[in-house]
């Protein structure tokens, strides 16, 4: 099951779960700071582990060949790095 939410919806959920009284802008700022910290950690070590929660890691996609649907021309999609989250067994 995939749940999509925008930044404001995520901030509202964070406010409900937080023991402190926060405003939406304060919650958005804390979420932004957390995500920046995770980005820096991934850039330094290649992965960020949260015990009993999961791992954010760099995933390297392999190059592949695809065809343009209109011209049928073969094109190569180059390898690219993406960030992946793997949930721990306790969350699953």
The 8 nearest C-alpha neighbors of each residue, nearest first, counted from 0:
[[1, 2, 3, 91, 4, 90, 86, 85],
 [2, 0, 3, 4, 5, 84, 91, 86],
 [1, 3, 4, 0, 5, 9, 8, 12],
 [4, 2, 1, 5, 8, 9, 0, 6],
 [5, 3, 8, 9, 2, 6, 7, 10],
 [4, 6, 8, 7, 9, 3, 10, 11],
 [5, 7, 9, 8, 10, 4, 27, 11],
 [6, 8, 10, 9, 5, 11, 27, 23],
 [9, 7, 11, 10, 5, 6, 4, 12],
 [8, 10, 12, 6, 7, 11, 13, 5],
 [9, 11, 13, 7, 26, 8, 12, 27],
 [12, 10, 14, 8, 13, 9, 7, 15],
 [11, 13, 9, 15, 14, 10, 8, 16],
 [14, 12, 10, 16, 11, 15, 17, 9],
 [13, 15, 11, 17, 12, 16, 21, 10],
 [16, 14, 12, 13, 17, 11, 18, 10],
 [15, 17, 13, 14, 12, 18, 11, 19],
 [16, 18, 14, 19, 15, 13, 20, 21],
 [17, 19, 16, 20, 15, 14, 21, 13],
 [20, 18, 17, 21, 14, 16, 15, 22],
 [19, 21, 18, 22, 14, 17, 15, 25],
 [22, 20, 25, 19, 14, 26, 23, 17],
 [21, 23, 25, 24, 26, 20, 14, 27],
 [22, 24, 26, 25, 10, 27, 21, 11],
 [23, 25, 27, 26, 22, 28, 10, 21],
 [26, 24, 22, 28, 23, 27, 21, 29],
 [25, 27, 23, 29, 10, 28, 24, 22],
 [28, 26, 24, 30, 25, 10, 29, 31],
 [27, 29, 31, 25, 26, 30, 24, 32],
 [30, 28, 32, 26, 31, 27, 33, 25],
 [29, 31, 33, 27, 28, 32, 26, 34],
 [32, 30, 28, 34, 29, 33, 27, 35],
 [31, 33, 29, 35, 30, 34, 28, 36],
 [34, 32, 30, 36, 31, 35, 29, 37],
 [33, 35, 37, 31, 36, 32, 38, 30],
 [36, 34, 38, 32, 37, 33, 31, 39],
 [35, 37, 33, 39, 34, 38, 40, 32],
 [36, 38, 34, 40, 35, 39, 41, 33],
 [39, 37, 35, 41, 36, 40, 42, 34],
 [40, 38, 42, 36, 41, 37, 43, 35],
 [41, 39, 37, 43, 42, 38, 44, 47],
 [40, 42, 45, 46, 38, 44, 43, 39],
 [41, 43, 39, 40, 45, 44, 38, 46],
 [44, 42, 40, 41, 45, 39, 46, 38],
 [45, 43, 41, 46, 42, 40, 47, 39],
 [44, 46, 41, 42, 57, 56, 43, 47],
 [47, 45, 56, 41, 55, 44, 57, 48],
 [46, 48, 55, 54, 41, 40, 56, 49],
 [49, 47, 54, 53, 50, 55, 46, 52],
 [48, 50, 52, 53, 54, 51, 47, 55],
 [51, 49, 52, 48, 53, 87, 54, 47],
 [50, 52, 87, 53, 49, 89, 90, 88],
 [53, 51, 49, 87, 50, 86, 90, 89],
 [54, 52, 86, 87, 49, 85, 48, 51],
 [53, 55, 48, 85, 84, 47, 49, 56],
 [54, 56, 84, 47, 46, 83, 48, 85],
 [57, 55, 46, 83, 82, 45, 54, 58],
 [56, 58, 82, 81, 45, 83, 80, 46],
 [57, 59, 81, 80, 82, 83, 56, 60],
 [60, 58, 80, 79, 81, 61, 57, 78],
 [61, 59, 79, 78, 80, 58, 62, 81],
 [60, 62, 78, 63, 59, 79, 77, 76],
 [63, 61, 78, 77, 76, 60, 75, 64],
 [64, 62, 76, 75, 61, 65, 77, 78],
 [63, 65, 75, 74, 76, 73, 66, 62],
 [66, 64, 74, 73, 75, 63, 67, 76],
 [67, 65, 73, 71, 72, 74, 68, 64],
 [66, 68, 71, 72, 69, 70, 73, 65],
 [69, 67, 71, 70, 66, 72, 65, 73],
 [68, 70, 67, 71, 72, 66, 73, 65],
 [69, 71, 72, 67, 68, 66, 73, 74],
 [72, 70, 67, 66, 68, 69, 73, 65],
 [71, 73, 70, 67, 66, 74, 68, 69],
 [74, 72, 66, 65, 71, 67, 64, 75],
 [75, 73, 65, 64, 66, 72, 76, 67],
 [76, 74, 64, 63, 77, 65, 73, 62],
 [75, 77, 63, 62, 64, 74, 78, 65],
 [76, 78, 62, 75, 79, 63, 61, 60],
 [79, 77, 62, 61, 60, 76, 59, 80],
 [80, 78, 60, 59, 77, 81, 61, 62],
 [79, 81, 59, 58, 60, 57, 82, 78],
 [82, 80, 58, 57, 59, 83, 79, 60],
 [83, 81, 57, 56, 58, 55, 84, 80],
 [82, 84, 56, 55, 58, 57, 81, 85],
 [85, 83, 55, 54, 86, 56, 53, 82],
 [86, 84, 54, 53, 83, 87, 55, 56],
 [85, 87, 53, 52, 90, 84, 54, 88],
 [88, 86, 53, 52, 89, 90, 51, 85],
 [87, 89, 91, 90, 86, 51, 52, 53],
 [88, 90, 87, 91, 51, 52, 86, 53],
 [91, 89, 88, 87, 86, 52, 51, 53],
 [90, 88, 89, 87, 86, 52, 85, 53]]
